[in-house]
C-alpha cells in the first residue's frame, strides 16, 4: 500500500514539475509576456499601484499648512506607538499641533492611524526605499511648521 502511494506522489510531483518548466520555457520563447519589474534599472519610471501602503505622510498645501488638529486619534489607534502627537497651545489658548513624530522603524504599516483620522490629515505615501544604516534616521517629524 505504501509503495503505491509513493509512486502516485512521485507521478503527480513529476507532472507539476513539467507544468512549471513549461511556463518557464514559454517565457524563453516569448519574452514580452514577462511581467517582472526590472527594479534598479527602472527606478525613475516605477509607478506603485494606488493601493500601495508605504510610509505615513502628512500632505501640506502651498503655504505649508496641514489639516491636523492634534486630536490624537491616530496616536490612540496606533497598535505599537509609532506615532506621537506633541500638542501646544497658541495665543488664543487653542490646542494646535506642535510636532507630529512618526517612527517608521516601529511602524507595521497597518493603516489604522489613517482610518482613525477624522480630518484626513495623514495618508499612506508611495515611498518604499528607506534603507539606512542608522535607525535614528527613520524617526521623522512630519509637520513642516508648528501650529496652523
Helices and strands as residue ranges (DSSP letters): H 2-29, G 31-33, E 56-57, H 73-77, E 83-89, E 95-103, H 112-116, E 123-124, G 135-138, E 139-141
